Amino acid sequence: MNERYEALFASNRDILEGARVLDLASHDGRYSFAALKTGAAHVTGVEVRQSLIDRAQEAFAFYGQDPATYRFVCGDMFEVLAREKFDVDVVLCFGFLYHTYRHTELMYRLHNLAPRHLIVDTMVTRETRRTLKVIRERDVEDIRSAAQDAWAVRQVLVLRPSVPALRMLLRSYGFEIESMYDWKGRLNGRPPVPGVDGYAKGTRVSLRCRSREPAITPGWERVATLPTAVGPRPHKGGRKPSPTPPPAQSAGEWRERVNKMLAKATGYELRRASTKR
Ligand SMILES: C[S@@+](CC[C@H](N)C(=O)[O-])C[C@H]1O[C@@H](n2cnc3c(N)ncnc32)[C@H](O)[C@@H]1O
């Protein structure tokens, strides 16, 4: 725990001091507490198991933590994030991205929350390609496991990402990996430290990400302006341009083609920008 504190909190003090923090899958509140002790102004923990929230509340009271500085929400984070808007600077997503198959849904919600930073700590596969490995979580009684959702039949299937898949996932929702904690450097030459061997082997990583772009304001869609003209590309050697250039496309046709590609890749479509005030 102390090793993880150093990697996940002490080394991120600059972004945690004074921050409003959302701790996803907050478990017994250990990392929510750590965030406050690192200088966060407020933390909201979201956890699906009430018994763990009770433990967190007890521990916070035991340590005399000011109740105005924290809040725990019990519920499936997908439902909680869909119904509640959190005004936060930093999101912690520790120990969860290998307990779900709903990565895009989660990233979509986080994108809309628009935190300045997102800190991710997760198990990964060592694949060098962008892959998600299907894993069956059988023991639903294990308090560290995935919550059963409406589509689970006893066991829950989850997808464990590789680092390249994780990078693509984060990028696709506007998060850029700023740094990956140097666990190997930290653990190198030391006797094995219990609980952190995954980091040493490269099957677990800690990433600090920053938001690359402002989120879409709820209720608004992205609106892109249309280019004024679409002409043939300049010829740069190689294949010669066709002697009869294709007929110029109208803005409507152009928009339709681009929309098809955009909708496939992002789910958004272009709209003609309004000039009305
Ligand atoms: C491996 S633990 C990680 C706990 C803590 N964040 C950490 O890094 O030590 C996974 C936690 O996710 C919680 N959890 C699983 N599915 C969840 C969901 N859909 N919504 C909220 N919490 C969930 C579990 O109850 C458990 O506390």
The ligand as a Gaussian input file, in Angstrom:
#p B3LYP/6-31G(d) Opt

LIG

0 1
 C      -10.102000      -4.573000      -7.407000
 S      -11.148000      -3.530000      -6.456000
 C      -10.304000      -1.994000      -6.627000
 C      -10.536000      -1.119000      -5.439000
 C       -9.666000       0.138000      -5.360000
 N      -10.044000       1.122000      -6.351000
 C       -8.216000      -0.248000      -5.475000
 O       -7.564000       0.119000      -6.458000
 O       -7.717000      -0.909000      -4.594000
 C      -12.551000      -3.321000      -7.531000
 C      -13.666000      -2.549000      -6.859000
 O      -14.629000      -2.203000      -7.856000
 C      -15.917000      -2.315000      -7.290000
 N      -16.835000      -2.443000      -8.419000
 C      -16.935000      -3.472000      -9.297000
 N      -17.830000      -3.203000     -10.247000
 C      -18.309000      -1.952000      -9.972000
 C      -19.259000      -1.101000     -10.583000
 N      -19.885000      -1.470000     -11.693000
 N      -19.522000       0.108000     -10.040000
 C      -18.879000       0.505000      -8.902000
 N      -17.960000      -0.259000      -8.273000
 C      -17.673000      -1.463000      -8.804000
 C      -15.804000      -3.545000      -6.416000
 O      -16.845000      -3.642000      -5.485000
 C      -14.436000      -3.338000      -5.804000
 O      -14.520000      -2.560000      -4.633000

